[in-house]
Amino acid sequence: MINDIYLIAEIGINHNGNIDVVKKLIDNAKNANFDSVKFQKRTIDKVYTKEVLDVPRESPWGKTNRQQKEGLEFGFDEYSEIDNYCKHKKIDWFASAWDIESLEFLGKFNLKFYKIASAMIVDKDFLREVAKKKNIHLYLQVCQQ
């Protein structure tokens, strides 16, 4: 029998690069009694090839895949604001890192959880880095959605 259920609201990159949208999504998750919100963190040049990034793509951030990806990624200032806002709202947050650099970046915050995306379960170097983390819960996604 399950005694405790821990609810995670997937925000991912649905914030469209806008911290005000992030806060509204966090508020919605908290109001719906979720325990945590989850984001995604990528180092764009590590995750995508130059060819993929150079593909034309119209978006609010520009005319290439690179510009669109960069528009959706947050840096330290934005994640610090997320961290402070979640503490204020008393809701946990974490993110799935898509590369080692992003994993190390997330290590700057006192997160309770890491999530390994299904795309990363075959990356042995990444998994070795995750295995070095101590006193943290791990979510592992093992299927494509």
C-alpha positions in Angstrom: 0.0 0.0 0.0 1.3 3.5 -0.9 1.1 5.8 2.1 2.5 9.0 0.5 2.1 10.2 -3.0 4.5 12.9 -4.3 3.1 14.9 -7.1 5.4 16.6 -9.7 4.2 19.2 -12.1 6.2 19.1 -15.3 7.0 22.7 -16.4 9.9 21.7 -18.7 10.4 24.6 -21.1 6.7 25.5 -21.2 7.6 28.8 -19.6 8.7 30.1 -23.1 11.7 31.7 -21.5 9.6 34.0 -19.4 10.1 34.1 -15.6 6.7 35.6 -15.0 5.2 32.6 -16.8 7.3 30.3 -14.6 5.9 31.9 -11.5 2.3 31.5 -12.7 3.0 27.8 -13.4 4.5 27.4 -10.0 1.5 29.1 -8.4 -0.8 26.8 -10.4 1.1 23.7 -9.3 1.1 24.8 -5.6 -2.7 25.7 -5.8 -3.3 22.2 -7.2 -1.5 20.7 -4.3 1.6 19.5 -6.2 4.7 18.9 -4.1 7.2 19.8 -6.7 7.8 21.4 -10.1 10.3 20.1 -12.7 12.2 21.9 -15.4 14.7 20.9 -18.1 18.3 22.2 -18.3 20.5 21.8 -21.4 23.8 23.2 -22.6 22.7 23.8 -26.1 26.1 23.3 -27.9 26.6 20.0 -26.0 23.1 18.6 -26.7 22.6 19.7 -30.3 24.9 19.6 -33.3 25.8 22.8 -35.2 23.8 21.4 -38.2 20.7 21.0 -36.0 21.1 24.5 -34.5 21.6 26.2 -37.8 18.3 24.8 -39.3 15.9 27.7 -40.1 13.0 27.9 -37.6 10.8 30.9 -37.1 10.2 31.7 -33.4 9.7 34.7 -31.1 13.5 34.5 -30.5 14.8 34.5 -34.1 15.0 32.6 -37.3 17.1 29.5 -36.3 16.8 26.5 -34.1 19.7 27.9 -32.1 17.9 31.2 -31.4 14.8 29.3 -30.3 16.7 27.0 -28.0 18.6 29.9 -26.5 15.4 31.7 -25.9 14.0 28.8 -23.9 17.1 28.2 -21.7 17.5 29.8 -18.3 20.9 30.7 -16.7 22.0 31.2 -13.1 20.0 34.3 -12.5 16.7 32.8 -13.6 17.3 29.6 -11.7 18.2 31.6 -8.6 14.9 33.4 -8.9 13.1 30.1 -9.4 14.9 28.7 -6.3 13.9 31.7 -4.2 10.3 31.7 -5.4 9.8 28.0 -4.8 11.2 28.4 -1.3 8.8 31.3 -0.6 5.9 29.2 -2.0 7.1 26.1 -0.1 7.2 23.9 -3.1 10.2 21.8 -4.2 11.8 22.2 -7.6 14.3 20.2 -9.7 15.3 19.7 -13.3 16.4 17.0 -15.7 19.9 17.7 -16.9 20.6 16.8 -20.5 24.4 16.9 -20.2 27.2 16.9 -17.6 27.6 20.7 -17.7 23.9 21.1 -16.9 24.2 18.5 -14.1 27.0 20.5 -12.6 25.1 23.7 -13.0 22.1 22.2 -11.1 24.5 21.2 -8.4 24.8 24.9 -7.4 21.3 24.6 -5.9 20.4 22.5 -2.9 18.0 20.2 -4.9 16.5 17.1 -3.3 16.1 15.4 -6.6 17.7 14.7 -10.0 15.8 13.3 -13.0 17.5 11.4 -15.8 15.7 11.9 -19.1 15.2 8.8 -21.2 17.6 10.3 -23.8 20.4 10.2 -21.2 20.1 6.6 -19.9 22.5 5.4 -22.6 25.2 8.0 -21.8 27.6 6.1 -19.5 29.8 9.2 -18.7 26.7 11.1 -17.7 25.4 8.2 -15.5 28.8 8.0 -13.8 28.6 11.7 -12.9 25.1 11.2 -11.5 26.2 8.2 -9.5 28.8 10.4 -7.7 26.0 12.5 -6.2 25.2 11.7 -2.6 22.1 12.2 -0.5 19.8 12.9 -3.3 16.8 11.1 -4.8 16.9 10.1 -8.4 14.1 9.8 -10.9 14.9 7.7 -14.0 12.8 7.8 -17.1 13.2 4.6 -19.1 10.8 5.1 -22.0 10.2 7.6 -24.7 6.9 9.5 -24.5 
